[in-house]
């Protein structure tokens, strides 16, 4: 009979692409991961991985095994959780994805009180691009994702986690002076540092301004960054101003100036998840985040 522990390690190697990364995820040593994969291959009588450059990729046999291995490990986890329920506990592991600096800041505020409330639940955190959230959830590589985009894919739900005030972050220089508020209609005159086109943050900004009949500055007047949080050091260097959620600036650096926008609008963050929770640990996190998120993240 196959060993669920070896299958868990096998899935980790498939998902991370190396023995070293799998060992780091599972809090094991690299030789321990290598040994368990060797024993699993001997048990099955087939090679499960091939090396391509620095990555370990599954062979045809490995590809055939991976979905079954995922199902078996999930079922084993559920069995442990059911027994924990009988003891009055919630236990298990969660794979949580974050997309963008605002998402990671939200997770930083959520995970500490959640861990205090559910000490039997462990976390694995992974940075993920917004377009990869739906697939990672469907394949079971992630349980939940905090993102600036609500997914529209089948069997994936997106709930508003929190909405925070959007502000203009400007360099602290004489041009901005002591300005406290800026009308949105003045934004086309501002040299902006914007998220790159096609990202959730850029789509959100364009949609809000378009609804108010406001166009963004020309590309000549703007700089573009892949992550909204990357704009902060560029603003501090005097290269422009940035539209960001106020929550990113819990303590405003001395080199930055925060300007309110009028009319105001909120920057949304979503909790993206499978429509049906796969574990009690996942269900506990979703309920905790949606019930406590507004108070913890504002």
C-alpha positions as CSV (number, residue, x, y, z in Angstrom):
1,X,0.0,0.0,0.0
2,X,1.3,3.5,-0.8
3,X,2.5,5.7,2.0
4,X,0.6,9.0,2.2
5,X,3.6,10.7,3.7
6,X,5.6,9.9,0.5
7,X,2.7,11.0,-1.7
8,X,2.7,14.4,0.2
9,X,6.4,14.8,-0.5
10,X,5.9,13.8,-4.1
11,X,3.2,16.4,-4.6
12,X,5.4,19.1,-3.0
13,X,8.3,18.3,-5.4
14,X,5.9,18.5,-8.4
15,X,4.5,21.8,-7.3
16,X,7.9,23.4,-6.3
17,X,10.0,21.9,-9.0
18,X,12.9,20.9,-6.7
19,X,13.8,18.7,-3.8
20,X,15.3,21.8,-2.0
21,X,12.1,23.9,-2.4
22,X,9.9,20.9,-1.4
23,X,12.0,20.4,1.8
24,X,11.7,24.1,2.7
25,X,7.9,23.9,2.3
26,X,7.6,20.8,4.4
27,X,10.2,21.8,7.0
28,X,12.4,18.8,6.1
29,X,16.0,18.3,5.0
30,X,16.8,17.9,1.3
31,X,18.2,14.4,1.8
32,X,15.0,13.4,3.6
33,X,12.9,14.4,0.6
34,X,15.3,12.7,-1.8
35,X,15.2,9.5,0.2
36,X,11.4,9.4,0.4
37,X,11.1,10.0,-3.4
38,X,13.6,7.2,-4.0
39,X,11.6,4.8,-1.8
40,X,8.3,5.7,-3.6
41,X,9.9,5.1,-7.0
42,X,11.2,1.7,-5.8
43,X,7.8,0.8,-4.5
44,X,6.1,1.7,-7.8
45,X,8.9,0.5,-10.0
46,X,8.9,3.6,-12.2
47,X,10.8,6.9,-12.4
48,X,8.7,9.8,-11.3
49,X,11.0,12.7,-12.1
50,X,13.4,13.9,-14.8
51,X,15.8,16.8,-14.4
52,X,15.5,19.6,-16.9
53,X,18.1,22.3,-16.1
54,X,17.7,23.0,-12.4
55,X,14.1,21.8,-12.2
56,X,12.7,18.4,-11.4
57,X,9.8,17.7,-13.8
58,X,7.4,14.8,-13.5
59,X,7.8,12.0,-16.0
60,X,4.8,10.5,-17.8
61,X,4.3,8.2,-14.8
62,X,4.7,11.2,-12.4
63,X,2.0,13.1,-14.3
64,X,-0.3,10.2,-14.1
65,X,0.2,9.9,-10.4
66,X,0.0,13.5,-9.3
67,X,-3.8,14.0,-9.3
68,X,-4.4,10.7,-7.5
69,X,-1.7,11.7,-5.0
70,X,-3.3,15.0,-4.4
71,X,-6.7,13.4,-3.7
72,X,-5.2,10.8,-1.4
73,X,-3.3,13.4,0.7
74,X,-6.5,15.6,0.9
75,X,-8.5,12.6,2.1
76,X,-5.9,11.8,4.7
77,X,-5.9,15.4,5.9
78,X,-9.7,15.3,6.2
79,X,-9.5,12.1,8.2
80,X,-7.1,13.8,10.7
81,X,-9.4,16.8,10.8
82,X,-12.5,14.7,11.5
83,X,-10.7,13.1,14.4
84,X,-9.6,16.5,15.7
85,X,-13.2,17.7,15.6
86,X,-14.2,14.8,17.9
87,X,-11.5,16.2,20.3
88,X,-13.0,19.7,19.9
89,X,-10.0,21.0,17.8
90,X,-9.5,22.5,14.3
91,X,-6.2,21.3,12.8
92,X,-4.6,21.1,9.4
93,X,-2.5,23.1,6.9
94,X,-3.4,26.0,4.7
95,X,-1.7,27.1,1.4
96,X,-2.4,30.8,1.1
97,X,-1.6,33.0,-1.9
98,X,-1.0,36.7,-2.0
99,X,-1.0,38.9,-5.1
100,X,0.5,42.3,-4.7
101,X,1.8,44.5,-1.8
102,X,-1.7,45.4,-0.5
103,X,-2.6,41.7,-0.3
104,X,0.5,40.8,1.7
105,X,-0.1,43.7,4.1
106,X,-3.7,42.4,4.7
107,X,-2.4,38.9,5.3
108,X,0.2,40.2,7.8
109,X,-2.7,41.7,9.9
110,X,-5.0,38.6,9.5
111,X,-2.6,35.8,10.2
112,X,-1.4,36.8,13.7
113,X,-4.8,36.8,15.3
114,X,-5.9,33.8,13.3
115,X,-3.0,31.8,14.5
116,X,-3.8,32.8,18.1
117,X,-7.4,31.6,17.6
118,X,-6.4,28.4,15.7
119,X,-3.0,27.2,17.0
120,X,-3.5,23.8,15.3
121,X,-3.5,25.3,11.8
122,X,-0.2,25.8,10.0
123,X,0.5,28.1,7.0
124,X,2.4,28.0,3.7
125,X,2.5,31.4,2.0
126,X,3.1,31.8,-1.7
127,X,3.3,34.9,-4.0
128,X,1.2,34.4,-7.1
129,X,0.3,36.6,-10.1
130,X,-3.5,37.4,-10.2
131,X,-4.0,35.5,-13.4
132,X,-2.7,32.3,-11.8
133,X,-5.1,32.3,-8.8
134,X,-8.0,30.4,-10.4
135,X,-5.9,27.6,-11.7
136,X,-3.9,27.2,-8.4
137,X,-7.2,27.0,-6.5
138,X,-8.7,24.4,-9.0
139,X,-5.6,22.3,-8.9
140,X,-5.5,22.4,-5.1
141,X,-2.1,24.0,-4.9
142,X,-3.6,26.9,-3.0
143,X,-6.6,27.0,-0.6
144,X,-7.3,30.8,-0.6
145,X,-5.8,33.8,-2.3
146,X,-5.9,37.5,-1.3
147,X,-6.0,39.6,-4.4
148,X,-7.1,42.9,-5.9
149,X,-9.2,41.0,-8.4
150,X,-12.4,39.1,-7.9
151,X,-12.2,35.8,-9.9
152,X,-14.9,35.1,-12.5
153,X,-13.9,31.4,-13.0
154,X,-16.2,28.5,-12.4
155,X,-16.1,26.9,-9.0
156,X,-14.1,29.8,-7.7
157,X,-15.7,32.5,-5.4
158,X,-14.5,36.0,-4.6
159,X,-15.7,37.9,-1.6
160,X,-14.8,41.5,-0.7
161,X,-12.4,41.3,2.2
162,X,-11.9,45.0,2.7
163,X,-12.1,48.3,0.9
164,X,-9.7,51.1,2.0
165,X,-9.5,54.7,1.0
166,X,-7.5,55.4,-2.2
167,X,-5.0,58.3,-1.8
168,X,-2.4,60.1,-3.8
169,X,1.1,59.6,-2.5
170,X,3.4,62.4,-3.6
171,X,7.0,63.4,-2.9
172,X,7.5,65.9,-0.1
173,X,8.7,68.9,-2.1
174,X,7.6,72.5,-2.7
175,X,5.4,71.6,-5.7
176,X,3.0,69.8,-3.5
177,X,3.4,72.1,-0.6
178,X,0.8,71.6,2.1
179,X,-1.9,70.4,-0.2
180,X,-4.4,68.1,1.7
181,X,-6.9,67.3,-1.1
182,X,-6.9,66.9,-4.9
183,X,-9.9,66.8,-7.2
184,X,-9.9,63.7,-9.4
185,X,-10.3,65.9,-12.5
186,X,-6.8,67.3,-11.8
187,X,-5.2,63.8,-12.1
188,X,-4.4,64.1,-15.9
189,X,-2.0,66.9,-15.0
190,X,-0.1,64.8,-12.4
191,X,3.0,62.8,-13.4
192,X,1.8,59.4,-12.1
193,X,3.5,56.1,-11.3
194,X,0.9,53.5,-12.3
195,X,0.6,49.7,-12.3
196,X,1.3,48.2,-15.7
197,X,-1.7,47.8,-18.1
198,X,-3.7,44.7,-17.7
199,X,-3.0,44.2,-14.0
200,X,-6.0,44.2,-11.6
201,X,-4.7,47.4,-9.9
202,X,-4.5,49.2,-13.3
203,X,-7.8,47.9,-14.4
204,X,-9.4,49.2,-11.2
205,X,-7.9,52.7,-11.5
206,X,-8.9,53.0,-15.2
207,X,-12.5,51.8,-14.4
208,X,-13.0,54.3,-11.5
209,X,-11.6,57.2,-13.5
210,X,-13.5,56.3,-16.7
211,X,-16.8,56.2,-14.8
212,X,-16.1,59.9,-13.9
213,X,-15.0,60.9,-17.4
214,X,-11.4,61.3,-16.4
215,X,-8.5,60.1,-18.6
216,X,-5.1,59.0,-17.3
217,X,-2.0,61.1,-18.2
218,X,-0.3,60.2,-21.5
219,X,2.4,57.5,-21.4
220,X,5.1,60.2,-21.7
221,X,4.0,61.6,-18.2
222,X,3.9,58.2,-16.5
223,X,6.1,55.5,-15.1
224,X,4.7,51.9,-14.8
225,X,5.4,49.2,-12.1
226,X,4.4,45.6,-11.9
227,X,3.3,45.9,-8.2
228,X,1.6,49.0,-6.7
229,X,3.8,48.8,-3.7
230,X,6.9,49.2,-5.8
231,X,5.9,52.8,-6.5
232,X,6.7,54.0,-3.0
233,X,10.5,54.3,-3.4
234,X,10.0,55.9,-6.8
235,X,7.7,58.5,-5.3
236,X,10.2,59.2,-2.5
237,X,12.9,59.8,-5.2
238,X,10.7,62.5,-6.8
239,X,9.8,60.6,-10.0
240,X,6.1,61.1,-9.7
241,X,3.0,60.5,-7.5
242,X,1.0,57.2,-7.1
243,X,-2.5,56.2,-6.4
244,X,-2.4,53.6,-3.6
245,X,-4.6,52.2,-0.8
246,X,-4.0,54.3,2.3
247,X,-3.5,51.0,4.2
248,X,-0.1,50.7,2.6
249,X,1.0,53.7,4.7
250,X,0.4,52.7,8.3
251,X,3.2,55.1,9.2
252,X,3.9,57.7,6.5
253,X,7.6,58.1,5.8
254,X,9.0,61.6,6.2
255,X,9.8,61.7,2.4
256,X,6.2,61.2,1.4
257,X,3.1,63.4,1.4
258,X,-0.4,61.8,1.6
259,X,-3.2,63.7,-0.3
260,X,-6.9,62.8,-0.1
261,X,-8.8,62.5,-3.4
262,X,-12.2,64.1,-4.1
263,X,-14.6,62.5,-4.7
264,X,-13.1,59.6,-2.7
265,X,-13.2,56.0,-3.7
266,X,-12.1,52.7,-2.0
267,X,-9.4,50.3,-3.2
268,X,-10.8,46.7,-2.9
269,X,-9.2,43.5,-1.8
270,X,-10.9,40.1,-2.3
271,X,-10.6,36.8,-0.7
272,X,-10.6,34.3,-3.6
273,X,-11.4,30.7,-2.8
274,X,-13.0,27.5,-4.0
275,X,-16.8,27.7,-3.9
276,X,-16.8,24.7,-1.5
277,X,-14.1,24.6,1.2
278,X,-11.8,21.6,1.0
279,X,-11.1,21.4,4.7
280,X,-12.2,22.6,8.1
281,X,-9.0,24.6,8.3
282,X,-9.9,26.4,5.1
283,X,-13.5,27.0,6.2
284,X,-12.2,28.4,9.6
285,X,-9.9,30.8,7.8
286,X,-12.5,32.0,5.3
287,X,-15.0,32.7,8.1
288,X,-12.4,34.4,10.3
289,X,-11.2,36.6,7.4
290,X,-14.7,37.7,6.3
291,X,-16.0,38.3,9.8
292,X,-12.9,40.0,11.2
293,X,-11.3,41.5,8.0
294,X,-13.1,44.8,8.0
295,X,-12.2,45.6,11.6
296,X,-8.6,44.3,11.4
297,X,-7.6,45.8,8.1
298,X,-9.1,49.3,8.1
